[in-house]
């Protein structure tokens, strides 16, 4: 009973205090929970089983057969000088055959190579899926972070407005300003409250999406906040790679290479179908057809030449050769596109960083402008509408900064994935 109470208390404490997840933890959980990744891992297992299946073609093929029969009359009759001899009315026979392939035109070897490539392709496809899940998780994560930061900004603005409401109320009572200023403050408070509701609703939706994606309860998790508005991050210059070299290390390029390898193997297999095959075998049999049990063994060699296959085989080989050439063309063309993607992602990092710098500069300028307008209003030298506009500009500047920060983080991951950085 005591253990039960302790366990219940621990469970309630876990429910009462949501777990705070880092980006890395969210990505780990998404890797475990994602259905596409589970299927990709299953595809690797299937490819490995196919590889094992292909390996069995090196071994002898063994078969066994047996027949028992009973006829309504003897199957063989002889007249030997007036004496009738009838035989084989019933009987049984059985055999076991084994054939070991010696040469099959390279089909067995190339099919095994093809199965091995299949495993490698499945692993590369899993890596692609992992990259997609990591990128999607990061996008969801930073959506939540930016919305939380916008709520923090709204809270700051609300704190300013509450103080301003008290000050203007005092000014109105003292006859220093008109009631119109107080109404402007109250209207702006209502607008900010409406914005807060909208952001909170968006945040709840984003958390629901994230929760489903990583497999947790939306009511029992939160995420860490990494954005520091007062500190500009360093430019990620160390990430810059030689794109000519980097393209060879990414899964997209390797898959293109594997496609060329597959097409070449398929061509070799097609050639093998038109080559002679050679095998050696043995048969061991038993029969008692003549009411006398007998056993026998035979060793043989079998050479098969697919003469009629040559008629259409030539065209099939040409077709496979063209298919292999297409794969090589695709590798060359897409490798250039992959390098263009790398350069594009690097350019987007530069642009996102510049936008972040401009947003931070705007925060400083709008903050100073807000302070000046606040002082000027208290001194009676500016209008309330100017002060409200200064507050809105300050809020917008902070929102642009967190949006730009999230974009930069996403662009960094996109570039890292495009050049093959883990």
N, C-alpha and C positions, 0 to 999 in steps of 0.2 A: 504494500500500500504506500509505503514511504517512497519507494522508487518510482511508483506511478505518479505521485504528487510532484516529485522533482522533475520527472520527464514532462509532465503537463506544464509546469512552470517554465521550463526551458522552451517548450514549443510556443507558449504565449509570448515569451520575451522575444523570440525570433519574429513572430508576427507583428509585435508592437514596434520593433525597431527595424525599419527597412534596411536591407543591405545596400551599401554604396559600391557601385561597380566602376572600375576604370575602363578605359577604351580597350586595353589588352584583354581584360577579363570578359568583356562583352564579345570580343572577337573569338576568344576561346570557346565560350558557350555557344556562339552561333555555329562554329565549326562542328560541334558535337550534335547540335539540334537540327541543323539544316537537312532537309529531305534530299535535295539535289546532291549533297556531299555523300549522304548515305548510299544513294544509288551509284554514285561514282566509285565508291569503295567496293560495292557489290560487283560493279563491272570489272574491277581489277581481279577480284576472286574468280569471276567467270572466265576471264582471259587466261588466268593461271591454270584453271581446269582444262581449258581448251589446249593449252600448251602441253599438259600432261597427256591429254588424249592423242595429240599428234605424235608424241614420243612412242606410243604403243605401236605405231606403224612400222617401227624398226624390228619388232618381234615377229616370230612366226605366227601365221594364222592356223588355228587348229579347229577342226570340225569333226563331229561324230554323227553317224547315221545308222539306222537299223531298220530292217524290214522283216515282217513275218507274214506268211500267206498260207491260205488253205483254199484249194480249188475243188470244184464239184466232180472233177475227173482228172486223171493223170494228164500232165501236159506233154509228155513225150511217150510215143508208142513205137515199138519195133516188132517186126515179124521176122523171127530168126528161124527159117526152115520149118515153118508151121507152128513155131512156139511164139506166142505173143508176150512181149516184154513191155510193161508199163512202168513209167517212172515220173517222179516229181509231181506229187499231188499236194504236198505241203512242205514247208521248210522255213528256215530263218537264215538271215545273214546280217552282219554288222561290220562297220569299218570305222577306223579313226585315221584322219588325214592331217598332215602338217606340212605347210609350205613356208619356206624362208625366202623372202625377197633378197636377191643379190644386187640387181640393178633395175631401177624403175624410172630411168630417164631423169633422175634428180628430183622427182616429184616428192619423195619422202623427205629428203633433206630440205628442200625449199619450203615445203609445208610446215616443217618444224621451225624454220627461220621465220616464216610468216606468223606463226603462233607466238614466237618470242617477241616480234615487233608489236603484235597485238597487246601484249602485257605492257610494253613500254609506252604505247599510245594511250592506254587506259590510265597509266600513272601521270602522263602529261596532261590529260584531260582533267584528272582530279586536281592537279596543280592550278589549272585554269579556273576550275570551279571554286577552289579555295580563295583565289585572288578576287573573284567576283563577290564572294560572301564577305571577305574582309572589307572591300570597298563599300558594299551596301551597308554593312554594319557601321562603318565610319560615318557614312552620310547620315544615317539615322541618329547616331550618337551626337554629331555636331548640330543637327537640327534641334535636339533637346537642349544642348548647351546654349545655343544662341537664344532660344526661347526663354531659358532660365535667366540669362543675362539681361534680356529685354525686360523681364519682370523686375530684376534688380534696379534697372534704370527707372522703370515706372515707379517703383517704391521710393527712389530718391526724389523724383519729381513730385510725388504725392507729399513727401515730407516738406519739400519747399513750399508747396501750395498750402499745406496746413498752416505753416508759419506765416505765409503771406496773407492767408485768410484772417488770421488773428490781427496782423498788423493793419490791414486795410479796414477791418471792422473798427479798430481803435481810431484810425484816421477819420472814418466816416462819423463816428461819435463826436470826435473833436472838431469836426467841420473842416478838416484839412483837405479832404477829397470828397468826391460825390459817390452816391450809391451805385452808379454805373460801373465804377471800378470793381466794387465788391461783386456785382453780378458777373462781370467778366471772369473774375477768379473762380466763382462757383461754377460757371459754365465750363471753364477749362478743367475744373476738378471732375465734373461729370464726364467730359470727353476722355480724360485719362482713365477714369474708372471703367468706361466702356472698352477702351483699349486693353486694359488689364484683363477683362473678362474674355475678350477675343484671344489674347495670348495664352491665357490659362486653358481655354478650350483646345487650342492648337497643341499646347504642350501635352494635354491628356491624350489626344489622338496619337501624337508621336510616341508617347510612352506605351500606348497599347500596341502600336505597330512594332516597336522595339521588343516589347515583352514577348509577342508572338514569335518574333524572328529568333530570339535567343532562348526561348523556352522557360520564361519565368512568369510569376504573377505580376501583373501591372500595378498591383497595390502593394507590392512587397519589394520594390527596388527603387533605387535612385542612382544617379550617375555623378561622377566627380566633375567639378567645374575647373577647367584648365585655363580660361581666358583671363589674362591680366591686362586690363585696359591701359594701365599706367606704364607698361613696359613693352617695348617693341621687340619681337623675337629677332634673332639673328637670321640673316639670309642663308639658306641651305646650300651654299656653294659647294660643300664637300660631296653633295649628291651627284654633281655633274660627271657624266661618263662619256667615254669615246663610243659613239653610237655605232660605228662600224664594227667594233668588237663586241659591244653589248648585245647586238641583235642576235648573235649566235648562241646566247645563253638563255633566251626566253622560251617559254613553252610553245608560243605560237610559231616561232621559227623552227623549233625542233619537230613540231607536228608536221610542218611542211616537208621537212627532210624525211620524216618517217613515211609520208605519203609517197615520196619518190621511191623510197626503199620498197614499199609495198607493191607499187606498180612494176618495178623491176622484177620482183619475185614472182608476181603473177605472170609476167611474160615468160620467165624461165619455166614455170609450171606448165604453161601452155605448150612450150617447146617439148617438155618432157612427155606430154600426152602423145606426141607423135614419134617418140623414140621407142625402140624395142625394149621389152622388159624380160628379165631373166630371174628365174627362181628355182630352187631345188626343194624337193619334198619327199615325203615317205608316207606310205599307206600300210596299215596293218588291218587285216580283215579275218573274219570268222564266218563259216557257213556250215549248215548241216542239211543242205538241199537233197543230197543222196542218202539221207539217213546215216550220215557219217560225218561227225564233226571234224572240220578241217580249218587250219589257220594258215595264213600266208602274209608275207611282207614284200613290199615293192619300194624301191628307191628310184626316183626319177628326177629329171631336169626338164624345166618347161621354158621355152623361148616363145615370146609372143611379139609379132610384128604387126602394128596397126596400119595395114596397107590402105584400106579404104578411108581411114581418118586423114590421110595426107591430102585428100582432095579439098576438104574444107579447112584443114589445119593450117595451111599456109596463110589463109585470109585471117584466121583467128590470131595467129602470131603477129601479123601486120597490125591488126587492130590493137592488140596489147602494146605493141611498140609505140604506136601513136599515143595511146593513153599514158605511157611512161614519159613521152616527150612533153605532153601537156602538163604533167606533174612537175617536170623540171622548169617549164615556163612559169608555172604558178609560183614555184619557190623563188625564182628570180624576181618576178614582179612584186610579190607580196613582201619580200624582204626589204625592197625599197619603200614600200608603204609603211612597214613597221618602223623604219628609220625616220620617216617623215612624222609618224605618230610620236616618236621620242622627242624630236625637235619641237613639235607642237606642244607637247606636255611641258617641256622645259620653258618655252616661251610663255605659257600660261602661268607657270610658277613666278616668273619675273613680273608679269602683269599683275598677278594677285598680290605680290609683295609690294609693288608700287601703290596699288589701291589701298592696301593696309596702311602704308605710310601716309598717304593723303588723308585717310580716315582718322588716323591718330592726330595729325596736324589740325584737322577740323575740330576734333574734340577740344584741343587746347585753345583754339581760337573761339569756339562757341562758348567754352567755359568762361573765358575772359570777357566775352561779349555779354554773357548772362550776368556776370558780377558787375560790370559797368552799368548795365541797364537797371539792375537791382538798386545800386547806389544812387543812380540818377533819379529813379522813381521815388526813393525815400527822400531825396532832396527836392522833389517836386519839379524836376527839369525834363521828364520824359513821360510818355503816355503808358497806360496799363497795357494797351495792345502791343506796344513795342516790347514790353517785358514778357508778355505771353509768347510773342514770336521768338524771342531769345531763348525761352525755355524749350520751345518746340525744336529749334535748331540744335540745341544741346542734346536733346533726346535723340534726334535723327542722327547726329554725328556718332553718338555712342552705339546706336543700332547698326549703322553702316560699318563700324569697326568690328563688331562681333560677327556680322555677316561676312566681312572680308577675311576675318581670321579663319572662319570655318571653311571658306572657299580655298584659302591657302593650304590648310591641312589636307583637304581632299585632293588638291592638285599635286601636293608632294607625294601622297600615296600613289596616285595615278602614274606619276613619273617613275617612282621606285618600281612599280610593277612592270612598267613598259621597258625598263632596262634590266630587269631581273634581280633587283635588290630585295632580299628577304626583309 
